[in-house]
């Protein structure tokens, strides 16, 4: 039977930071293979392979499927926070 590998459950930001660090390390030549790089940084090989070869992060890759853009989403979030500061229900 195959070896079961444990991966940490990371937030999207933490995962993105690890992916960027892993890509820098791989392109700098610190690791000989993508598999070893992914293992060292606790990432899935397929994710790292896709990103090294030009794949986009999930949030950007599926932006066209969303009803509002990420910029509109941030503006709505800022408005909700302002409403809460002023004492109004969001």
Secondary structure, 3 states (H helix, E strand, C coil): CCCCCCCCCCCHHHHHHHHHHHHHHHHHCCCCCHHHHHHHHCCCHHHHHHHHCCCCCHHHHCHHHCCCCHHHHHHHHHHHHHHHHHCCCC
